[in-house]
Amino acid sequence: MKSDLPKVLQPLAGQPLLGHVVSRARALDPASMHVVYGHGGDAVRAALANAKLQWALQAEQLGTGHAVMQAMPNVADDELVLVLYGDVPLIRPETLRQLIALAGARAMSLLTVMLEDPAGYGRIVRNARGAIQKIVEQNDASKAQLKIREGNSGIMAVPAKLLRKWLGKLKNANAQGEYYLTDIIAMAVKEKVKVAPLIAPYEAEVLGVNDKAQLAGLEALYRAARARELMVAGATLVDPNRIDIRGEVSVGRDVFIDANVLFEGKVTLGDRARVGPNVVLRDVSIGADTVVHSNCVLEQSEIGAGCSIGPFARVRPASKLGANVHIGNFVELKKTVIADGSKANHLTYLGDTVVGKGVNIGAGTITCNYDGANKFTTTIDDGAFIGSGNMLVAPVRVGKDATTGAGSTITKEAPDGKLTLTRARQTTIEGWKRPEKKPR
């Protein structure tokens, strides 16, 4: 990968390759999950420290068979072992369930794939009746065998008792000097243990990663699959090739998503929600009929129904907007709650703020919530009108139906229903001259 980051930690759709494999395996509700690790092991374990995995160190990289050996001491004989690969992230749980169903006490199953270009893959060798006889690795294959298009994915389900016995018989008499897991296929055939093949429905499911170009290719396949899911769910995507989905996205009816939208974490879009171009949505829920205009960033917040956000707005974590709220261009919210029908349409920062219903916040208003050590709350009650260019110095309250004059710095409570303003007397200085640059 030409990277300091171990291959299985290379990011795909916002999470490590290995993270994808673990999450897809977990969907099968396994009795246990074992990760065999070697290169960059400390980083790998740290990255998945909260995943409830069992770890097995492969101190020397002596092949796939040797790798599986490292995990087997913690596997009981009566279990079924499903072997997956940390750099094959797009395998579907549905396919794995089919593979598992083919295995039994005297049967193992193997996932194969039909390839346009099988270069680099072990070839599936079948007899005249179509039964699998063995797998031949690329470097050990004859010219005739290299013409076989059916490749080995390496993914298999094997009864643990049989697997343990076969692993003990593996030899490394091959071009690579490695213990190939695939050699157990010939052992199974010799012992008349059924080898049940399953051809992968989609080639993408078994594609691995060996360089950054292949990683980008899998990213494109992942993106296309997730875009298709959204469209099948009823969303309109202006260009399915120009969205990125790095998490879980759910959509209501008649959702519209423009180009260059990035989804991260858990995102919910209500019925008829519209998302403009160049928008980042990270762990947010957006209500029905809300419009997020272009070039906005929304994260870890809840947006109500019928809102208008942006363009060029930022909604930071722990913010919550009620229905029909307007947040305009170059407005930033942080840990702010805004009730129904309120508006902040221009050039405003609201941090640690609670805004009531029907409030209008004028352009250039700032809630001064931080004294350099502590954060304080600004409260703006229902129906208040905040003049343009206000500095609201927290902790402070603006009362119900109160009005503050443009250009005011409010440091004390503004009473209900009254006009409050703070301005110095305007003065014109006679005889004043604007400074001039001195000639060189």
C-alpha positions in Angstrom: 0.0 0.0 0.0 3.1 2.3 0.3 1.6 3.6 3.6 2.5 3.7 7.3 -1.0 2.5 7.9 -1.5 -1.3 7.9 -3.5 -2.5 4.9 -6.5 -3.6 6.9 -6.8 -0.1 8.4 -6.9 1.7 5.1 -10.2 3.6 4.9 -13.1 2.6 2.8 -16.2 4.7 3.1 -15.0 6.2 6.3 -14.1 3.1 8.2 -11.1 0.6 8.1 -11.3 -2.3 5.6 -11.2 -4.7 8.6 -14.1 -2.8 10.2 -16.3 -3.6 7.2 -15.4 -7.3 7.4 -16.1 -7.4 11.2 -19.5 -5.6 10.9 -20.6 -7.9 8.1 -19.5 -11.0 10.0 -21.3 -9.7 13.1 -24.5 -9.6 11.1 -24.4 -13.4 11.2 -24.6 -13.5 15.0 -21.5 -15.7 15.4 -20.6 -17.4 18.7 -17.1 -15.7 18.5 -15.0 -13.7 16.2 -11.2 -14.2 15.9 -8.8 -11.8 14.2 -5.4 -13.1 13.1 -3.0 -10.2 13.0 0.6 -9.7 12.2 2.1 -6.6 10.5 1.1 -3.4 12.3 -0.6 -5.5 15.0 -0.7 -2.9 17.7 -2.4 -0.4 15.5 -4.9 -2.9 14.3 -5.8 -3.9 17.8 -6.1 -0.3 18.9 -8.3 0.6 16.0 -10.8 -2.2 16.8 -10.4 -2.2 20.6 -14.1 -1.8 21.2 -15.2 -4.5 18.8 -15.3 -7.4 21.2 -12.9 -9.6 19.2 -10.5 -12.4 20.1 -7.0 -11.8 18.8 -4.5 -14.3 17.6 -0.9 -13.2 16.7 0.7 -14.6 13.5 4.3 -13.7 14.4 5.6 -15.1 11.1 3.6 -14.7 7.9 3.8 -18.2 6.5 0.6 -18.3 4.5 -3.2 -18.5 4.9 -3.1 -22.0 6.4 -0.6 -20.9 9.0 -2.7 -17.9 9.8 -5.8 -20.0 10.5 -3.8 -22.3 12.7 -3.1 -19.4 15.1 -6.8 -19.0 15.9 -7.8 -22.6 16.2 -6.7 -23.2 19.8 -9.7 -21.1 20.9 -12.2 -22.8 18.6 -14.2 -25.9 19.8 -14.4 -29.0 17.7 -18.2 -28.8 17.4 -18.2 -25.4 15.9 -18.4 -24.3 12.2 -15.5 -22.0 11.2 -16.2 -19.3 8.6 -12.9 -17.9 7.2 -13.0 -14.3 6.0 -10.2 -11.9 4.9 -9.5 -8.5 6.3 -8.9 -6.9 2.9 -12.1 -8.3 1.3 -14.6 -5.8 2.6 -17.7 -6.0 0.4 -18.8 -9.5 1.1 -22.6 -9.5 1.8 -24.1 -11.2 4.8 -26.7 -12.7 2.5 -24.0 -14.6 0.5 -22.3 -15.8 3.7 -25.6 -17.2 5.0 -26.0 -19.2 1.8 -22.4 -20.4 2.2 -22.9 -21.5 5.8 -26.1 -23.3 4.9 -24.2 -25.6 2.5 -21.7 -26.8 5.2 -22.4 -29.5 7.8 -20.7 -32.3 9.8 -19.4 -34.0 6.7 -19.5 -31.1 4.3 -17.5 -27.9 3.8 -18.5 -25.1 1.5 -16.4 -22.8 -0.6 -17.1 -19.4 -2.2 -15.9 -19.2 -5.8 -16.2 -16.4 -8.4 -16.3 -16.2 -12.2 -13.8 -13.7 -13.3 -13.2 -11.9 -16.6 -9.5 -11.7 -15.7 -8.6 -14.4 -13.1 -4.9 -13.3 -12.9 -3.6 -13.6 -9.4 -6.4 -15.9 -8.2 -6.2 -19.5 -7.3 -8.1 -21.6 -9.9 -10.9 -24.0 -9.1 -10.2 -27.4 -10.7 -13.3 -29.5 -11.2 -13.7 -33.0 -12.6 -15.9 -34.1 -15.5 -18.9 -34.2 -13.3 -18.3 -30.6 -12.1 -17.3 -31.5 -8.6 -14.4 -29.5 -7.1 -11.1 -31.5 -7.0 -8.6 -29.0 -5.8 -7.4 -25.4 -5.9 -4.2 -24.5 -7.8 -2.5 -21.2 -6.9 -1.5 -18.8 -9.7 2.3 -19.5 -9.3 1.8 -23.3 -9.3 -0.8 -23.5 -12.1 -0.1 -25.2 -15.5 -0.9 -23.4 -18.8 -4.2 -25.2 -19.0 -5.1 -24.4 -15.5 -4.3 -20.7 -16.0 -7.1 -20.6 -18.6 -9.7 -21.5 -15.9 -12.0 -18.5 -15.2 -13.4 -19.7 -11.9 -11.3 -18.3 -9.1 -11.1 -19.0 -5.4 -12.2 -16.3 -3.1 -10.6 -18.0 -0.1 -13.8 -17.6 1.8 -15.0 -21.0 3.2 -17.1 -22.6 5.9 -15.5 -25.7 7.5 -16.4 -28.0 10.5 -13.8 -27.1 13.1 -12.9 -30.7 13.9 -12.1 -31.5 10.2 -10.3 -28.2 9.8 -8.0 -28.7 12.7 -7.0 -32.2 11.4 -6.4 -30.9 7.8 -4.4 -27.9 9.0 -2.0 -30.3 10.8 -1.3 -32.0 7.5 -0.4 -28.9 5.5 2.9 -28.8 3.7 4.8 -25.8 2.3 6.1 -27.5 -0.8 5.1 -24.8 -3.2 6.5 -21.9 -5.1 5.9 -19.5 -2.2 7.1 -21.8 0.6 3.8 -21.1 2.4 1.1 -23.2 4.0 -1.9 -22.8 1.8 -5.3 -23.0 3.3 -6.6 -24.0 -0.1 -4.7 -27.3 0.1 -7.4 -28.6 2.5 -9.8 -28.9 -0.5 -7.8 -31.8 -1.9 -7.7 -33.4 1.5 -11.5 -33.1 1.8 -11.9 -34.7 -1.6 -9.6 -37.6 -0.7 -11.6 -38.3 2.5 -14.9 -38.1 0.5 -16.0 -35.0 2.5 -18.4 -33.0 0.3 -17.0 -29.7 -1.0 -20.1 -27.6 -1.8 -19.3 -24.7 -4.0 -21.2 -21.4 -4.1 -20.5 -19.0 -7.0 -20.6 -15.4 -5.7 -23.5 -13.5 -7.2 -21.3 -10.4 -7.7 -17.6 -10.2 -8.4 -17.4 -7.1 -6.2 -18.1 -9.2 -3.1 -14.8 -11.1 -3.3 -12.5 -8.3 -4.6 -9.5 -7.7 -2.3 -7.2 -4.7 -1.9 -3.5 -4.7 -2.7 -2.8 -1.0 -3.7 -4.4 2.4 -3.6 -5.9 2.0 -7.1 -7.8 -1.1 -6.0 -8.9 0.7 -2.9 -10.4 3.5 -5.0 -12.0 0.9 -7.2 -13.8 -0.7 -4.2 -14.8 2.8 -3.0 -16.5 3.4 -6.3 -18.3 0.0 -6.1 -19.4 0.7 -2.5 -20.6 4.1 -3.5 -22.6 2.8 -6.4 -24.3 0.1 -4.3 -25.3 2.6 -1.6 -26.5 5.1 -4.1 -28.7 2.4 -5.7 -30.1 1.5 -2.3 -31.2 5.2 -1.8 -32.8 5.3 -5.2 -34.6 2.1 -4.7 -35.9 3.6 -1.4 -37.4 6.5 -3.4 -34.7 9.2 -3.3 -33.9 11.2 -6.4 -30.1 11.5 -6.9 -29.0 14.1 -9.5 -25.8 12.2 -10.1 -25.3 8.8 -8.3 -21.6 9.0 -9.0 -21.2 12.2 -7.0 -22.3 11.3 -3.5 -20.4 9.6 -0.8 -22.1 7.5 1.9 -19.9 6.8 4.9 -22.5 5.5 7.3 -26.2 4.7 7.5 -28.6 6.8 5.5 -32.4 6.4 5.6 -34.8 8.4 3.4 -38.5 9.1 3.3 -40.6 9.6 0.1 -39.6 12.0 -2.6 -36.3 13.0 -1.1 -34.0 15.0 -3.5 -30.2 14.9 -3.2 -28.0 17.1 -5.4 -24.4 16.5 -6.5 -21.4 16.2 -4.2 -23.2 15.5 -1.0 -21.3 13.6 1.8 -23.1 11.5 4.3 -21.3 10.4 7.5 -22.6 8.4 10.4 -26.3 8.0 10.9 -28.4 10.4 8.7 -32.2 10.5 8.3 -34.0 12.5 5.7 -37.7 13.0 6.1 -40.3 13.0 3.3 -39.7 15.6 0.6 -36.4 16.8 2.2 -34.1 18.5 -0.3 -30.3 18.6 -0.1 -28.4 21.0 -2.3 -25.0 20.5 -3.8 -21.7 20.4 -1.8 -23.4 19.6 1.5 -21.9 17.6 4.4 -24.4 15.8 6.7 -22.9 14.0 9.7 -25.1 12.2 12.3 -28.1 14.4 11.7 -31.9 14.0 11.3 -33.6 16.3 8.9 -37.4 16.7 9.0 -40.0 16.5 6.2 -40.0 19.4 3.7 -36.8 20.9 5.0 -34.4 22.3 2.4 -30.6 22.3 3.0 -29.2 24.7 0.5 -25.8 24.5 -1.1 -22.4 24.4 0.8 -23.7 23.7 4.3 -22.2 21.5 7.0 -24.5 20.0 9.6 -23.4 17.6 12.3 -24.8 15.8 15.3 -28.0 17.8 15.3 -31.7 17.6 14.8 -33.5 19.7 12.2 -37.3 19.9 12.3 -39.8 19.9 9.5 -40.2 22.7 7.0 -36.9 24.4 7.8 -34.6 26.3 5.4 -30.9 26.0 6.0 -28.2 27.9 4.2 -26.6 28.4 1.8 -23.2 28.4 3.5 -24.5 27.6 7.0 -22.9 25.5 9.7 -24.8 23.6 12.3 -22.5 22.2 14.9 -23.1 19.4 17.4 -25.9 19.4 20.0 -28.1 21.8 18.1 -31.9 21.3 17.7 -34.2 23.2 15.4 -38.0 23.1 15.6 -40.4 23.4 12.7 -40.1 26.2 10.0 -36.9 27.6 11.3 -34.8 29.7 8.9 -31.0 29.6 9.2 -29.4 31.7 6.4 -26.1 32.3 4.8 -23.0 32.5 7.0 -24.9 31.6 10.1 -23.2 29.2 12.6 -25.0 27.4 15.5 -23.3 25.5 18.3 -25.2 23.7 21.0 -28.2 25.9 20.3 -32.0 25.1 20.5 -34.3 27.1 18.3 -38.1 26.8 18.6 -40.6 26.9 15.8 -40.8 29.7 13.3 -37.6 31.6 14.4 -35.1 33.1 12.0 -31.5 33.9 11.8 -31.0 34.8 8.2 -27.5 36.4 7.9 -24.0 36.5 9.3 -24.8 35.3 12.8 -23.2 33.1 15.5 -25.4 31.5 18.2 -23.5 29.4 20.7 -25.0 27.8 23.9 -28.2 29.6 23.1 -31.9 28.9 23.7 -34.2 30.7 21.3 -38.0 30.7 21.7 -40.8 30.7 19.0 -41.2 33.4 16.4 -37.8 35.2 17.2 -36.1 37.3 14.5 -32.3 37.6 14.9 -30.8 40.4 12.9 -27.7 40.2 10.8 -24.3 40.3 12.5 -25.6 39.1 15.9 -23.2 37.2 18.1 -23.9 35.4 21.4 -20.7 35.9 23.4 -20.8 32.6 25.2 -17.1 32.1 26.2 -15.1 34.1 28.7 -11.9 32.2 28.0 -12.5 29.5 30.6 -16.3 28.9 30.8 -19.3 28.7 28.6 -22.5 30.5 29.4 -26.1 30.4 28.0 -28.0 33.1 26.3 -31.8 32.8 26.4 -34.0 34.6 23.9 -37.7 34.3 24.7 -40.7 34.0 22.3 -41.4 36.8 20.0 -38.2 38.7 20.6 -36.6 40.9 17.9 -32.8 41.1 18.0 -31.5 44.1 16.1 -28.6 43.9 13.6 -25.0 43.9 14.9 -25.9 42.9 18.5 -23.5 41.4 21.0 -25.4 39.4 23.6 -22.9 38.8 26.4 -23.9 35.6 28.3 -25.2 34.8 30.7 -28.1 37.0 29.6 -31.8 36.9 28.9 -33.8 38.7 26.3 -37.4 38.7 27.4 -40.6 37.8 25.6 -41.5 40.2 22.8 -38.5 42.3 23.7 -36.6 44.3 21.1 -33.0 45.2 21.1 -31.7 48.1 19.1 -29.2 47.7 16.2 -25.6 47.9 17.3 -26.3 47.2 21.0 -24.1 45.2 23.4 -26.5 43.6 25.8 -25.0 42.6 29.1 -28.1 42.7 31.3 -31.6 41.3 31.0 -33.7 43.0 28.3 -37.2 43.1 29.8 -40.3 41.6 28.2 -42.0 43.8 25.6 -39.6 46.7 25.8 -36.9 48.2 23.6 -33.4 47.9 25.0 -30.4 49.4 23.4 -26.9 50.5 24.3 -25.3 53.2 22.2 -22.7 55.9 22.8 -23.7 59.4 21.5 -22.7 59.8 17.9 -20.0 62.4 17.5 -18.3 64.0 14.5 -14.7 65.1 15.0 -14.1 68.4 13.2 -10.7 68.9 11.6 -9.9 65.2 11.6 -7.8 63.9 8.7 -7.4 60.4 7.5 -3.8 59.1 7.9 -1.8 59.1 4.7 1.1 56.8 3.7 4.5 58.4 3.8 6.2 58.6 0.4 9.2 56.3 0.0 
